[in-house]
């Protein structure tokens, strides 16, 4: 059994997923398997991957097709199927540096334990620069939210997670048929069990696409208010966050009620004072979302 599952949710990415495959072929350590979850692609992703399965001998490739349901449902299916100790999502438009698997496996073997939820490493631009910079030298371990609010790290990161912990909290729900539920919701739940180790190394080259989940965030906010509200509810519950940060999430939660035209959301939160008091600012954010999405 390999140590690591590299899983890739894919939707009409036949034109980019070849870079992902080629980077896995170049890995200096083959202690992994590749799990591709095809989220209802209508291009030739299936035929392309099948050709790789037939010709690849030094690591295992598994391909699973499912009806389109959004990125979080791809995560759900991958987590259901994974059996390795660790897992990492490499998107179908991204790729790993040649020694990424080796760095993950060696680092976890040396420092990993049940006291940690996994590893957080760095994302790099295609040009080879860390997105937001490197971690500072005093960053050894901590929570996902510590990166932003304690260490002031503003860059993107790559999460390598213990599979058993993801299985504990999966699957993510699909709320009101929405497709833009950010999988960070799962990782934040795992993060409540144990902190992560920080690895100040490049684990992924990121090439953002115009149609990717990171693009058009205001449209996603508008199209998936129940999913965003669920994420904000979780963040409001994190007592390690300061009150101003939790209140900021309350503003975003209340704006979801305006976007959804469903004020029953206001009665469902466990954080009534914060959410009701944030209502005027939530309305202002709602107006901003309407303006931005145009």
N, C-alpha and C positions, 0 to 999 in steps of 0.2 A: 504494500500500500504506500503510495507516495505521501509525502508530508503536506504538500500544497495542492489545492485546486485553484487554477486560474479560470474564472468564469466570465463569460462575455455575453451579455444580453445584446441581441442584434435585431435591428429593424431596417431593412432595405439599405444595408451597408456593404453590399458586395464590392463596391468600388473602393472601400477603405479597409475592410477586414483583412485583406492580404498582408498589410503591414504588420498587423497583430500576429498573424501566423508566422511570417518570416522572422519576427523578433523572437518568437518562441523556439523556432528551429535553431536559432543562434545561441540559445542559452548555454552557459558553461556548466550548468547543473541541470540535469533532467529529472530531478526529484519532484515532479509535478504531473498533473494531468490537466487537459484543457476541456472545459465544459461550455458548449455554446448553446444558448437558449434563443431560438429564433422566434421572435415575438410577432409572427404572422407576416413575414416578409413576402412581397410579391415579385421580387427580383430573383436572380439566380444564386442566392446565398446557399440554398440547399445543395445544388449541383456542385458548387465550388468547394464547399466543405467536404462533400462526399469524396471528391478527388483527392483532397488532402488526407482523409482517413485512409484511403487505399494506399497512399504512397509513403506515409509517415510511420517509421518503425521505432524511433527512440523515445517517444512519449505517446500516451494514449489521448485520443480525441473522442469526445462524446458529443453528439448533436441531437438536440430535442426541439421539435417544432410544436408551437402552441398558438392558439388564437391570440390576436392582438389585444393586449390589456394594459399596456403601459410598462414603464421600466420597473416599477415595484413588483409587478406580477412576474417579470423575468427573474428578479431576485428571489421571489418566493419559490419558484420552480427549481432554481439552482440550489437553494438551501435544502429543499426537500431531497434532492438527489445526491448531494455531496456527502462523502464519507471520510475525507482526509482531516487531519488535525487542524490545519489552517486553510484559509481561503482568501482570495483577493480578486476584486472585480477590475478587469481591464476592458474598458469600453471598446466597441468595434471600430472606433476611429482613432484609437490610441495604440501605443506599443511599448514594450519593456526594453530597457537597456540590456545588453547581452549578459550581464552578471547579476541581474536583479533577483532571480530565483536563488542563486547561490548566496547572495547577501541576506535574503530573508531566512533561508534554512540555517545558515551558519549562526546568524545573530540569535535566532530563536533557540537553537540548540544550546548556545552559551548562556543566555540570559532569561529565556522564557520559562514560565511556570504557571501554576494555577492562580498565582497572585496577580496575574496580568491577563487582560482580555485579548491582547495581541500586540501588533506593532503599528505605529504610524510613521511612514516615511514621506518623502518629498515627491511632488509632481514637477516636471520640467517642461519648458517650452520646447517645440521642435528644434529651436536654435541652440538648445543646451543650457538654458539658464533656469535656476530654481524659481518657480512662480511665487513671488513674494519674498524670496531670499531663503537662506539656510536657517536652521534652528540655531539659537544661541548655545554656547557650550554648557550652560547650566541646565539645559532642558534634557533630562534623563527619562522621566516618566510623568504621566499625568492624565487628566481627563481630556476628552475631545474639546470641551468648552474652554479648558485651560489654555489651549493654543491661542485663542483670540483674546480672552478676557484677563488672563494672568500673565502670559508670556508675550502678548501683543504681536503674535505672528500673524501676518496678513496674507499669507500665501495659501495655495491649494496643497492638499496633502493626499496621500494614498494610504488607505486603511487595510491592513492585513489582520484578519479577525479569527479567533478561535471558532471553529465550526459548531462545536457543541453549544456555545452561548447563542449563536444566531438561531440555531434550531430551537432553543428555549423560548425565544420571543417571536419567531416567525409562525405563521405568515402575517404579513401586513394586510390589513383589510382594504377592500376597494369600496370607497365611500361615494355613494350616489353616481356610480359608473364613471368616476373621475380617473384620469390616466396620468396625473402629474403629482403623485404622492412621492416625495423625496425619500429615498432609502436611508438617509441619515437618521430617520425616525427609528429604524432598527438599531443602528449603531449607538445611538444615544441611550437606548434601553440596555444594551450590552454594557455600555460605559458605566451604568449604575452598579454593576456587579463588581467590576475591578478596573483600575486604570490601564492605560496602554503604555508600552515602552516606546520611546521616541528613537527613530533611526535617522540620522542626518545624512541620508543617501538618496540618490535618485532611484525611484522604483518604477517610474512611468513617464513616458513622453506624452503630453496631452495636446491634441489638435482639435480645438473646439469647432464644431460644425454649426452652420446657421440654423439647422433644424434640431440641434441637440437640446437636451434638457436644461443646460446652462444658459442657452440663448432665450431671448424673449420672456424674461422672468415675469414681467407684468402681465403678459397674456396668460401665462401659466397660473399666476395668482388669481386672475379673473375667472379662468376656466375650471379651477379646482379649489373653491373656497373651503369645502368641508375637509379636504386633505390638509390644506394649510392650517386650518383651525386646529386639527388634531395635533399637528406638529407644535403649534404655539402652546397648546394646552400642556404638552409634555415639557416644553421648555419652562413654562411658568412654574411647574412642579419641582424644578431642580433647585433645592435650597442652597446649593453651593454658589449659585449665581446671585449677584447683588440685586437689591430691589430695583434699581433703575433699569437693569437689563431685563428683569422679569416683567417690569411694567411696559417696556418697549414691546415685548411679545404680547402683552395684554392689548395694546393698541392694534397690533396686527390681527389679533383674534377678533376684536370687536369690528374691525373693518370687514372681516369675512362675513359677518351677519348682514352687513349692507350689501356686499357683493352677491351673496346667495339669496337676498331678500327673504331671509329666514331668521327671525329674531328669537326663535326657540333656542338657537345656539347660545343666547345670552343666559338662558336658564340652565344650560347643561354643564357649564364650566364649574369647576371646584374653586375657582378664584373669583368669586362674585364681586368683591370690593374693587379689585384691580380692573376687572373688565368693564363694569358699569361706570366707574369713574373715568375710564379712558374713552368713553363713547364719542365725545366731541372730536377728539384727535383721530379716533377710528374713522369717523365720517370724513374728516379731511384727507386721510390716507385713501379712502375709497374714491374720492374725487380725483386724487392724484393718479390712481390706477386707471380710472376711466380716461384721463387725459393721456397718459403714457401709452395705453394700449392702442390708441388711434395712430 
